[in-house]
Amino acid sequence: MVRKPLYIETSIACSLETLWSYTQEPHIHQQWDLRFSEIKYLPKDEAVDLQRFHYSTDIGFGINVSGIGESVATKTKTNGESTSVLRFSSDSSISLISQGSGYWKYKPEANGVKFYTGYDYETRWGTLGQTIDKLIFRPLMVWATAWSFDCLRNWIEKGIHPKQAITSHITVLLSSIILSVIWLYQGIVPKLLFTDTGELEILRQSGLFSGFEEKILMAVGIAEIAWGLILLLSQTKLVHGINIAALTLLGLGALLSDASVYALPFNPFSLNIAMIGLSLVAIINIKHVPRASNCITKQRK
């Protein structure tokens, strides 16, 4: 099964010395890299020019995958460009990765340092392992590496600590998921499945769509379903800003068409305010969220 090595690239506005410290010091590296929960240097053998280290990753449910790595070479060119090469392996039977190798490169530029990596690995479990790697694990590793690189950039450039970045990412994700579920529910249940629950009658009372109320209700339901999917897949300030505007307009529309609905126990005011609040929470936290899309993940020819 032919595969390409993983490649991730970003540019960080800092000195080479700063970036070297953030990436080569284990206690700092483990804070921003999603791929590792812990990295520890092992006692160095002065007789050979390599640094061995132990790494581990918590994958949830009390399961931990660990392995051994070796930094086998560090080269610096006269122009300041530096390269750190390493090998890694795991004896754990639950680790998809058996062994691999890669490099980190640091290329000083006018406004900082271009930082990029390339690495590849061998998998366990035969054809099954290769299939899992191609369809799930390898794309996940590309995303995790790119997200981590952007997290590192935000930490160095903006002072956003990785713990804050992770908390903000979870907050935005949960807010978007909840909003998506609400929109999907509103589109599917009262508009497509159970049209006699009141919304059809509201359209009839408005007198705006005489004879076409059922078709309009279905179209609105489909639009709400589509919007719910957009909120789930595109977690940006623009999307949440549009969400706030749409909820405000819908609330005003309900008020003008039938103000009595605002006296009901579960009404547009209470629901829309809660949904607007979720979008505001997402907007506040989005600026702290690293994005894998900010990195280059395909090597230039």
N, C-alpha and C positions, 0 to 999 in steps of 0.2 A: 504494500500500500504506500504510494508515493505521498510524501508530506513535505511542507515547507517549514523551515525553522521559524520560530516566533520572533517578531521584530517589533519593538516599540521605541518611539522617539519623542522627545520633548525638548523645549528650551527653557532654561531657568535663569532669571536675572540675579546672579550672585557670582561670587568668586569661585575659582576651582577649589580652593582650600575649604571653603564652606561646604560645597557640594560633596567633596571627598569625605568630610567628616560625617555628614548626614547619611552617607551611603556605606561607609566602611566601618563605622562604629556599631557593633552589634546591638547595643542597648538603644541606639537611636533608630537604626534600620528597622528593627522589629516593630516600631511604633507606627510607621507609615505604610509598610508593605503588607497588603491583605493576604499574601501567600504564606506568611509565617506568623506564628503566635510567639515563638521564642527563638532567639539565636544566641548561642554561646560559643566563644572561642575556647578551643581545647589547648592544653599546654603545647607550646611550640617546640618542635625539635630543631635546635639551632644548626644541626648537621645538614639539614636539607632546607632548601629555600621555598617553603610552603607553610601556609597557615591552615590548620584543620579547624572545623567548627561543627557544632551539633545544632540541628534545626528541628523544630516541631511545629505542627499545625493542628489546632483543634477544629474538627469538622462538625462538632455538635453531638449531642446525645452521649457525652462522655467519651467519645472516640478521638484518639490522638494518633496522628501519623508523624513519624520522625525519621530522620536520616542524618547522614554525615556528608559534609562538603569540604572541599579543599581549594583554597585560593592558590593556584599553581604558578601564577606569574603576574607581575605588575610592571608595565613598560611605560616610559615617558619619553616623548619625542622632544626635540629641541624647540618646537613651536608651542610646547605646553600640552599638546594632546596626550592624554593618558588612557591606558587600557588595563583593565583588571580581568583576568581570566580565571574561571573556576570550573570544578567538576563537582558533581553531587550524586548521591546514591541512597537508596533506602532498602533495608532488609525486611521491612514490614510487609507482610503478606496482603494487607489491606490497602497498600499504596499502589495506585495504578502505575506510578513512575518507578522504574527499577533503577535506572541510572541516566545521567545526562551531563551536558556541559554547555557553557555559554560564556559570554563576556559582557562587561560594561565598558562603555567608551565615554570619555569626557573631552569635548572639543571646545576650547575657549573661543568666544566670539566677541564682537564689539560690545554687545549688550548683556553678556553673561556667558553661559556654558550650554552647548548642545549636549544633551545627555541621552544616550541610547543604548539599547541592549539587544542582543540576539542570543537565543538559546534553543536547544532541542533536547529530546529525551527518548529513551526506549520504554515501552510499556510492558506490563504483565498481562496474563490471561489470554494470550494468543489472539485469535481473530476477534473474540468478544472484546478484549481490551482495546484493540486497534479501532474497532467500531465505536465504542464508547468515547474514545479519545477524539476521534474525528467529528462526531456529531455533538458531543456535549463538553468534554473536559478541555479540549484544546481551545475552542472559542471562549470558554469560561476563563482559562488562563490568560488569554490575550486581553480580555476585558479587565480581569483583576490586576494585571501588570500595568495596563494603561491607566486605570483608575488610581492605582497606587502612585504612579509617576505624577499624575496631576495633583494628588493629595500632597505629595512632597513639594511640588512647585508652590501650592497654596500656603504650605507651612512656612517655606523659606521667604516667599515674596510678600505674603499678606499676614503672616503670623497666625494662621488658622491651624490650631493643633489637630492632629489626626483624630483624637477622641471627639472633638467638637464636630469635625467633618462627618464622622460616622453617625453621631447622634442626629445631626441635621439631615443626613441622607435618609435615615430611618424615619424621621419625622415627615419629610416630604413624601416618601414612599407610602407611609400609612395614610396620610391625608389624601393622597391621590387615589389610593385603593378604596377608601371609604366613600369618597365623592363618586368614583366610578360605579361602585355598587349601587349607590342611591339613584344615579341617573339611569343605570340599566334597569333597575327595579321599576322606576317611574315610567320608563319607556315600554317595558314588557307587560307588567301586570295590569295597571289601570287603563292603559291605552290600547293594547293589542289583545290581551286575554279576557279582561273583565271590563268591557266598555260601559256597562250599565251602573258603575259605581259612583257616578256623579260628574265626571269630567265631560262626558258627552252632553249632559244636560246644561252644563255651564256654557258650552259652545252654542247650544241652541238658544239660550237666554240672551246671549250677546247679540244675536241677530246679524252677525257679520258674514256667516257662511251658509246662508239658507239653502238647504237641500244637499249640502256637501259636508256636513258635520262629521260623518263617519270617516270619510276619506281624509279630511283635515286631521282628525284625531290620529289616524293611522300614520300619516306623514310625520306628525309631531312625535309620535312614539318611535318611529325609525330614526328621526333626527336625534332624539335623546339617547338612544342606544349607541349611535355613532359617536356622539359627544362623550358618552361614558368611556368608550374605548380610547378616544383621543386623550382624555384625562389620564388614563392608565398608561398609555404608551409614550406620551410626550409631556414630561413634567417640567414645564418651563414657566417663567414669569408671564409670558404672553398668554399662554393657555389659561393660567389661573386668573389673569386679569380679565380675559374674555368671559370666564366662568362667573366672576363677580358681576360684570356688566349684564350678562344674560339673566342671572338670578334677580337682579334689581329690576330689569324690564319685565320679567315674568311676574314678579310680585306686584308691580304697578298695574300690569294688565289684569291680573285677578281682582285687584281692588276696584278698578274702573268697571269691569264687567259684572261683578257680583260681590259687593263689599261684605255681604253676610258671611262669606266663607271665612273671614278673619275672626269670626266669633266661635268657630268650631274648635274642639279640643286640639286637634292636629291640623294646623292651618298653614297657608303659605308663608306667613310671617315667621313662625317658629322654625319651620324647616329651612327657609331660605337664609335666615340669620345664621343658623348653625353651619350651613354649607358655605356661606360667605366667610365665616370665621375660619373654616378649615383651609380655604384658599389663601386667606391672609397669613395663616400660620405657615403654609407652604412657601409663599412669596418671601416671607422674612427669612426662612432657612435656606432657600435655594442658593443664595449668594455664598454660602459656606460649603456647598456640595461639590466635590470634585467630579469631573466628567471624563470618562474614557475617550469620548469623542474629541477632546482637546488635544489628544496625542496622535501622532502618525503611527499607523500599525502595518504599513506596507513599505518595504524597503525600496528606495528609489533605484532604478536601473542605472 
